[in-house]
Amino acid sequence: MSTVPCDIEEVELEGDYGVVDGVRAHCTRCGHQTESFGRGENSKTRCLALMREECPNAEHNYYVEN
């Protein structure tokens, strides 16, 4: 298992009741993206965890904020 850095940016996401604050993680290795509502550390951690679950290359890396 290797460590893969991900770029994290603050974005506005479409929620059930309009636009809400969120974060988007972008894998520097394959380009896959994940999103989470909120801008706190928990939202960033969720994006990185989703990256591991959703990897389009079926890799099981450890994703960290770049």
C-alpha positions in Angstrom: 0.0 0.0 0.0 1.5 3.3 -1.0 0.7 6.9 0.1 -0.9 9.0 -2.6 -1.3 12.8 -2.2 -4.6 14.4 -3.1 -5.3 18.1 -3.8 -8.2 19.3 -1.7 -10.2 22.4 -2.7 -13.2 24.2 -1.2 -16.2 24.2 -3.5 -19.9 24.8 -3.5 -22.0 21.7 -4.0 -25.6 21.2 -4.9 -27.5 19.9 -1.9 -31.1 18.9 -1.4 -32.1 22.5 -0.5 -29.7 24.5 -2.7 -26.0 25.3 -2.7 -23.9 24.3 0.3 -20.2 24.5 1.2 -18.1 21.5 0.6 -14.7 20.1 -0.3 -13.4 18.1 -3.3 -10.4 15.8 -3.3 -8.5 15.2 -6.5 -6.1 12.2 -6.8 -2.7 13.3 -8.2 -2.1 9.7 -9.5 -5.3 8.9 -11.5 -7.3 12.1 -11.5 -10.4 10.6 -9.7 -12.4 13.0 -7.6 -14.6 12.7 -4.5 -16.8 15.3 -2.8 -18.2 15.9 0.7 -20.4 18.5 2.3 -18.8 20.7 4.9 -15.4 22.3 5.1 -14.0 20.8 8.3 -11.4 18.1 8.8 -14.1 15.4 9.0 -15.2 16.4 5.5 -11.7 16.2 4.1 -11.1 12.8 5.9 -14.3 11.5 4.3 -13.2 12.5 0.8 -9.9 10.7 1.3 -11.6 7.6 2.6 -14.0 7.7 -0.3 -11.0 7.9 -2.6 -9.8 4.5 -1.3 -13.2 2.9 -1.7 -13.9 4.4 -5.2 -10.5 4.1 -6.8 -11.1 3.4 -10.5 -7.9 1.4 -10.7 -9.0 -0.9 -7.8 -5.9 0.2 -5.8 -6.0 0.3 -2.0 -3.7 3.2 -1.3 -3.4 5.5 1.7 -4.6 8.9 0.5 -3.4 12.1 2.2 -3.9 15.8 1.7 -1.3 17.3 -0.5 
